[in-house]
């Protein structure tokens, strides 16, 4: 460690740099999300194969196999996604392009640059 770094540490005192704090906040958030995922996974594994168990009549519980779609339905949905997803993405890109730039108070007062 150089003398300059040593003198900066003395000036700052025992306060840690911002990057140190940020790393700890990020690791806490990651741990929090892992914990939530573990709780959800535990509930999912404990209920398998039931998605919605029935307390009154276990034969009427919703299972994974009861809730799945047929092959034909999945193919129709795939075709719909292939057709409509590019349209939605193109429209979203066009909207971002049209509404690009910042809105200033002077432009609002002049009444120009309106795209609606």
MDTraj code that builds the backbone (N, CA, C; nanometers):
import mdtraj as md
import numpy as np

residues = "UNK UNK UNK UNK UNK UNK UNK UNK UNK UNK UNK UNK UNK UNK UNK UNK UNK UNK UNK UNK UNK UNK UNK UNK UNK UNK UNK UNK UNK UNK UNK UNK UNK UNK UNK UNK UNK UNK UNK UNK UNK UNK UNK UNK UNK UNK UNK UNK UNK UNK UNK UNK UNK UNK UNK UNK UNK UNK UNK UNK UNK UNK UNK UNK UNK UNK UNK UNK UNK UNK UNK UNK UNK UNK UNK UNK UNK UNK UNK UNK UNK UNK UNK UNK UNK UNK UNK UNK UNK UNK UNK UNK UNK UNK UNK UNK UNK UNK UNK UNK UNK UNK UNK UNK UNK UNK UNK UNK UNK UNK UNK UNK UNK UNK UNK UNK".split()
xyz = np.array([
    [0.0848, -0.1170, 0.0000],
    [0.0000, 0.0000, 0.0000],
    [0.0898, 0.1239, 0.0000],
    [0.0581, 0.2173, -0.0859],
    [0.1410, 0.3366, -0.0954],
    [0.1085, 0.4338, 0.0170],
    [0.1960, 0.5339, 0.0311],
    [0.1759, 0.6314, 0.1365],
    [0.0517, 0.7169, 0.1076],
    [0.0252, 0.7431, -0.0202],
    [-0.0910, 0.8235, -0.0579],
    [-0.2197, 0.7514, -0.0169],
    [-0.2310, 0.6206, -0.0464],
    [-0.3499, 0.5450, -0.0084],
    [-0.3658, 0.5416, 0.1428],
    [-0.2538, 0.5313, 0.2136],
    [-0.2576, 0.5298, 0.3586],
    [-0.3108, 0.6616, 0.4134],
    [-0.2666, 0.7736, 0.3558],
    [-0.3120, 0.9037, 0.4042],
    [-0.4599, 0.9239, 0.3723],
    [-0.5083, 0.8728, 0.2577],
    [-0.6488, 0.8849, 0.2251],
    [-0.7339, 0.8049, 0.3210],
    [-0.6860, 0.6894, 0.3626],
    [-0.7606, 0.6086, 0.4586],
    [-0.7735, 0.6813, 0.5922],
    [-0.6686, 0.7529, 0.6322],
    [-0.6737, 0.8258, 0.7580],
    [-0.7703, 0.9431, 0.7491],
    [-0.7766, 1.0069, 0.6325],
    [-0.8684, 1.1198, 0.6161],
    [-1.0119, 1.0717, 0.6203],
    [-1.0382, 0.9617, 0.5534],
    [-1.1742, 0.9090, 0.5494],
    [-1.2170, 0.8501, 0.6832],
    [-1.1239, 0.8132, 0.7636],
    [-1.1575, 0.7481, 0.8897],
    [-1.1906, 0.6026, 0.8644],
    [-1.2845, 0.5493, 0.9384],
    [-1.3182, 0.4082, 0.9255],
    [-1.4325, 0.3840, 0.8277],
    [-1.4780, 0.4906, 0.7619],
    [-1.5887, 0.4745, 0.6678],
    [-1.5433, 0.3915, 0.5480],
    [-1.6275, 0.3023, 0.5070],
    [-1.5942, 0.2170, 0.3932],
    [-1.6354, 0.2874, 0.2647],
    [-1.5654, 0.2585, 0.1552],
    [-1.6029, 0.3214, 0.0293],
    [-1.7411, 0.2762, -0.0173],
    [-1.8011, 0.3546, -0.1068],
    [-1.9361, 0.3270, -0.1558],
    [-1.9431, 0.1914, -0.2250],
    [-1.8404, 0.1537, -0.2985],
    [-1.8429, 0.0263, -0.3703],
    [-1.8523, -0.0915, -0.2729],
    [-1.7909, -0.0788, -0.1567],
    [-1.7994, -0.1849, -0.0557],
    [-1.9434, -0.1992, -0.0080],
    [-2.0089, -0.0871, 0.0234],
    [-2.1485, -0.0886, 0.0683],
    [-2.2380, -0.1445, -0.0416],
    [-2.2156, -0.1032, -0.1643],
    [-2.2980, -0.1478, -0.2768],
    [-2.2853, -0.2984, -0.2965],
    [-2.1656, -0.3520, -0.2810],
    [-2.1465, -0.4963, -0.2969],
    [-2.2230, -0.5728, -0.1896],
    [-2.2254, -0.5206, -0.0685],
    [-2.2978, -0.5890, 0.0380],
    [-2.4488, -0.5808, 0.0178],
    [-2.4975, -0.4698, -0.0340],
    [-2.6395, -0.4571, -0.0627],
    [-2.6788, -0.5550, -0.1726],
    [-2.5955, -0.5661, -0.2753],
    [-2.6250, -0.6597, -0.3841],
    [-2.6221, -0.8041, -0.3356],
    [-2.5272, -0.8384, -0.2502],
    [-2.5221, -0.9759, -0.1997],
    [-2.6416, -1.0039, -0.1091],
    [-2.6880, -0.9030, -0.0340],
    [-2.8072, -0.9219, 0.0488],
    [-2.9295, -0.9453, -0.0394],
    [-2.9433, -0.8669, -0.1453],
    [-3.0579, -0.8844, -0.2349],
    [-3.0552, -1.0212, -0.3006],
    [-2.9373, -1.0652, -0.3415],
    [-2.9259, -1.1973, -0.4023],
    [-2.9655, -1.3062, -0.3028],
    [-2.9216, -1.2936, -0.1797],
    [-2.9580, -1.3921, -0.0771],
    [-3.1080, -1.3902, -0.0509],
    [-3.1674, -1.2708, -0.0516],
    [-3.3112, -1.2587, -0.0297],
    [-3.3892, -1.3278, -0.1416],
    [-3.3460, -1.3088, -0.2661],
    [-3.4150, -1.3719, -0.3785],
    [-3.3956, -1.5233, -0.3786],
    [-3.2778, -1.5681, -0.3392],
    [-3.2549, -1.7126, -0.3291],
    [-3.3434, -1.7751, -0.2214],
    [-3.3594, -1.7055, -0.1107],
    [-3.4450, -1.7560, -0.0032],
    [-3.5893, -1.7668, -0.0511],
    [-3.6389, -1.6635, -0.1194],
    [-3.7762, -1.6675, -0.1701],
    [-3.7941, -1.7816, -0.2692],
    [-3.6972, -1.7995, -0.3581],
    [-3.7060, -1.9092, -0.4552],
    [-3.7047, -2.0441, -0.3841],
    [-3.6265, -2.0565, -0.2781],
    [-3.6212, -2.1831, -0.2039],
    [-3.7542, -2.2119, -0.1348],
    [-3.8188, -2.1098, -0.0807],
    [-3.9490, -2.1294, -0.0154],
    [-4.0529, -2.1730, -0.1176],
    [-4.0546, -2.1080, -0.2329],
    [-4.1503, -2.1446, -0.3382],
    [-4.1229, -2.2853, -0.3889],
    [-3.9956, -2.3187, -0.4078],
    [-3.9604, -2.4529, -0.4549],
    [-3.9996, -2.5594, -0.3519],
    [-3.9815, -2.5296, -0.2245],
    [-4.0210, -2.6246, -0.1203],
    [-4.1711, -2.6505, -0.1243],
    [-4.2484, -2.5433, -0.1399],
    [-4.3936, -2.5599, -0.1488],
    [-4.4303, -2.6394, -0.2735],
    [-4.3639, -2.6121, -0.3835],
    [-4.3929, -2.6850, -0.5069],
    [-4.3593, -2.8325, -0.4967],
    [-4.2443, -2.8647, -0.4390],
    [-4.2061, -3.0052, -0.4253],
    [-4.2951, -3.0793, -0.3261],
    [-4.3412, -3.0110, -0.2236],
    [-4.4234, -3.0789, -0.1239],
    [-4.5649, -3.1059, -0.1764],
    [-4.6136, -3.0245, -0.2699],
    [-4.7483, -3.0444, -0.3244],
    [-4.7520, -3.1338, -0.4480],
    [-4.6353, -3.1646, -0.5071],
    [-4.6303, -3.2399, -0.6331],
    [-4.7100, -3.3691, -0.6215],
    [-4.7910, -3.4065, -0.7161],
    [-4.8242, -3.3476, -0.8460],
    [-4.9446, -3.2537, -0.8414],
    [-4.9909, -3.2186, -0.7224],
    [-5.1108, -3.1340, -0.7115],
    [-5.0734, -2.9868, -0.7218],
    [-5.1447, -2.9136, -0.8069],
    [-5.1279, -2.7687, -0.8118],
    [-5.2230, -2.7006, -0.7147],
    [-5.3471, -2.7475, -0.7123],
    [-5.4490, -2.6984, -0.6191],
    [-5.5163, -2.8184, -0.5531],
    [-5.4686, -2.8592, -0.4371],
    [-5.5310, -2.9736, -0.3710],
    [-5.6683, -2.9375, -0.3147],
    [-5.7600, -3.0306, -0.3235],
    [-5.8950, -3.0107, -0.2710],
    [-5.9031, -3.0716, -0.1321],
    [-5.9518, -2.9934, -0.0380],
    [-5.9645, -3.0451, 0.0985],
    [-6.0933, -3.1241, 0.1172],
    [-6.1955, -3.0940, 0.0371],
    [-6.3233, -3.1647, 0.0533],
    [-6.3237, -3.2997, -0.0178],
    [-6.2650, -3.3061, -0.1373],
    [-6.2619, -3.4308, -0.2129],
    [-6.1290, -3.4385, -0.2891],
    [-6.0353, -3.5204, -0.2426],
    [-5.9038, -3.5271, -0.3073],
    [-5.9090, -3.5679, -0.4552],
    [-6.0159, -3.6364, -0.4970],
    [-6.0263, -3.6750, -0.6375],
    [-6.0527, -3.5546, -0.7285],
    [-6.0969, -3.4435, -0.6719],
    [-6.1244, -3.3243, -0.7511],
    [-6.0092, -3.2241, -0.7485],
    [-5.8952, -3.2649, -0.7001],
    [-5.7784, -3.1768, -0.6970],
    [-5.7268, -3.1522, -0.8387],
    [-5.6696, -3.0339, -0.8583],
    [-5.6117, -2.9998, -0.9881],
    [-5.4667, -3.0461, -0.9896],
    [-5.4348, -3.1379, -1.0799],
    [-5.2988, -3.1896, -1.0902],
    [-5.2287, -3.1275, -1.2110],
    [-5.1023, -3.1560, -1.2232],
    [-5.0239, -3.1048, -1.3352],
    [-5.0806, -3.1570, -1.4666],
    [-5.1191, -3.2816, -1.4697],
    [-5.1685, -3.3420, -1.5934],
    [-5.3071, -3.2906, -1.6303],
    [-5.3892, -3.2583, -1.5293],
    [-5.5216, -3.2033, -1.5572],
    [-5.5146, -3.0596, -1.6093],
    [-5.4127, -2.9882, -1.5718],
    [-5.4044, -2.8472, -1.6082],
    [-5.3276, -2.8218, -1.7372],
    [-5.2681, -2.9222, -1.7955],
    [-5.1907, -2.9018, -1.9180],
    [-5.2825, -2.8957, -2.0396],
    [-5.2346, -2.8289, -2.1445],
    [-5.3128, -2.8146, -2.2672],
    [-5.2849, -2.9295, -2.3624],
    [-5.3719, -2.9413, -2.4617],
    [-5.3520, -3.0449, -2.5629],
    [-5.2453, -2.9994, -2.6612],
    [-5.1964, -3.0925, -2.7411],
    [-5.0933, -3.0629, -2.8401],
    [-5.1443, -2.9615, -2.9418],
    [-5.2707, -2.9732, -2.9836],
    [-5.3262, -2.8816, -3.0827],
    [-5.3343, -2.7383, -3.0277],
    [-5.3756, -2.7243, -2.9024],
    [-5.3826, -2.5928, -2.8411],
    [-5.2448, -2.5287, -2.8322],
    [-5.1448, -2.6061, -2.7960],
    [-5.0092, -2.5538, -2.7876],
    [-4.9562, -2.5107, -2.9245],
    [-4.9911, -2.5859, -3.0290],
    [-4.9474, -2.5482, -3.1642],
    [-5.0166, -2.4194, -3.2111],
    [-5.1443, -2.4033, -3.1788],
    [-5.2155, -2.2799, -3.2145],
    [-5.1539, -2.1607, -3.1420],
    [-5.1227, -2.1782, -3.0162],
    [-5.0610, -2.0697, -2.9399],
    [-4.9216, -2.0362, -2.9916],
    [-4.8464, -2.1369, -3.0351],
    [-4.7152, -2.1125, -3.0939],
    [-4.7286, -2.0305, -3.2220],
    [-4.8255, -2.0664, -3.3063],
    [-4.8476, -1.9900, -3.4294],
    [-4.8875, -1.8463, -3.3981],
    [-4.9717, -1.8261, -3.2978],
    [-5.0130, -1.6912, -3.2602],
    [-4.8943, -1.6094, -3.2101],
    [-4.8079, -1.6709, -3.1330],
    [-4.6900, -1.6008, -3.0827],
    [-4.5955, -1.5660, -3.1962],
    [-4.5756, -1.6588, -3.2896],
    [-4.4861, -1.6332, -3.4026],
    [-4.5376, -1.5169, -3.4874],
    [-4.6685, -1.5039, -3.5004],
    [-4.7259, -1.3968, -3.5818],
    [-4.7300, -1.2649, -3.5046],
    [-4.7794, -1.2653, -3.3825],
    [-4.8079, -1.1408, -3.3127],
    [-4.6920, -1.0842, -3.2314],
    [-4.5989, -1.1644, -3.1854],
    [-4.4877, -1.1114, -3.1076],
    [-4.4012, -1.0150, -3.1888],
    [-4.3650, -1.0454, -3.3145],
    [-4.2902, -0.9458, -3.3922],
    [-4.3683, -0.8157, -3.4140],
    [-4.5004, -0.8263, -3.4265],
    [-4.5810, -0.7053, -3.4425],
    [-4.5746, -0.6203, -3.3157],
    [-4.5860, -0.6831, -3.2008],
    [-4.5804, -0.6105, -3.0739],
    [-4.4425, -0.5482, -3.0542],
    [-4.3371, -0.6212, -3.0860],
    [-4.2015, -0.5680, -3.0713],
    [-4.1794, -0.4516, -3.1674],
    [-4.2264, -0.4633, -3.2925],
    [-4.2118, -0.3540, -3.3891],
    [-4.2894, -0.2307, -3.3446],
    [-4.4104, -0.2490, -3.2951],
    [-4.4904, -0.1365, -3.2483],
    [-4.4244, -0.0683, -3.1287],
    [-4.3707, -0.1460, -3.0369],
    [-4.3026, -0.0887, -2.9214],
    [-4.1802, -0.0090, -2.9643],
    [-4.1040, -0.0617, -3.0591],
    [-3.9888, 0.0117, -3.1119],
    [-4.0297, 0.1404, -3.1803],
    [-4.1387, 0.1362, -3.2567],
    [-4.1875, 0.2566, -3.3246],
    [-4.2307, 0.3626, -3.2237],
    [-4.2974, 0.3213, -3.1164],
    [-4.3408, 0.4158, -3.0138],
    [-4.2200, 0.4793, -2.9461],
    [-4.1188, 0.4000, -2.9142],
    [-3.9981, 0.4565, -2.8552],
    [-3.9314, 0.5545, -2.9512],
    [-3.9338, 0.5250, -3.0801],
    [-3.8728, 0.6130, -3.1791],
    [-3.9502, 0.7451, -3.1893],
    [-4.0812, 0.7373, -3.1926],
    [-4.1640, 0.8574, -3.2061],
    [-4.1542, 0.9447, -3.0815],
    [-4.1500, 0.8844, -2.9661],
    [-4.1498, 0.9601, -2.8417],
    [-4.0101, 0.9812, -2.7844],
    [-3.9082, 0.9714, -2.8688],
    [-3.7713, 0.9889, -2.8211],
    [-3.7460, 1.1355, -2.7863],
    [-3.6420, 1.1597, -2.7130],
    [-3.6062, 1.2953, -2.6752],
    [-3.6686, 1.3369, -2.5437],
    [-3.6219, 1.4504, -2.4963],
    [-3.6741, 1.4984, -2.3688],
    [-3.7814, 1.6038, -2.3928],
    [-3.8694, 1.6157, -2.2987],
    [-3.9755, 1.7153, -2.3046],
    [-3.9307, 1.8342, -2.2207],
    [-3.9256, 1.9493, -2.2834],
    [-3.8856, 2.0694, -2.2117],
    [-4.0072, 2.1574, -2.1865],
    [-3.9934, 2.2443, -2.0898],
    [-4.1033, 2.3345, -2.0579],
    [-4.1283, 2.4320, -2.1723],
    [-4.0219, 2.4732, -2.2397],
    [-4.0370, 2.5669, -2.3514],
    [-4.1138, 2.5021, -2.4666],
    [-4.0880, 2.3745, -2.4947],
    [-4.1590, 2.3059, -2.6025],
    [-4.3063, 2.2910, -2.5698],
    [-4.3388, 2.2704, -2.4434],
    [-4.4784, 2.2587, -2.4042],
    [-4.5486, 2.3934, -2.4198],
    [-4.4818, 2.5016, -2.3806],
    [-4.5413, 2.6342, -2.3925],
    [-4.5621, 2.6741, -2.5386],
    [-4.4671, 2.6369, -2.6262],
    [-4.4814, 2.6672, -2.7695],
    [-4.5885, 2.5818, -2.8348],
    [-4.6098, 2.4627, -2.7811],
    [-4.7114, 2.3737, -2.8367],
    [-4.6628, 2.2949, -2.9575],
    [-4.5331, 2.2836, -2.9757],
    [-4.4826, 2.2058, -3.0897],
    [-4.4382, 2.0672, -3.0460],
    [-4.4032, 1.9864, -3.1425],
    [-4.3505, 1.8512, -3.1207],
    [-4.4508, 1.7582, -3.0539],
    [-4.5789, 1.7789, -3.0787],
    [-4.6774, 1.6854, -3.0262],
    [-4.6999, 1.5724, -3.1264],
    [-4.7021, 1.4505, -3.0794],
    [-4.7184, 1.3338, -3.1666],
    [-4.8481, 1.2611, -3.1378],
    [-4.9450, 1.3286, -3.0856],
    [-5.0745, 1.2658, -3.0604],
    [-5.1861, 1.3484, -3.1176],
])
top = md.Topology()
chain = top.add_chain()
for i, resn in enumerate(residues, 1):
    res = top.add_residue(resn, chain, resSeq=i)
    for name in ("N", "CA", "C"):
        top.add_atom(name, md.element.get_by_symbol(name[0]), res)
traj = md.Trajectory(xyz[None], top)
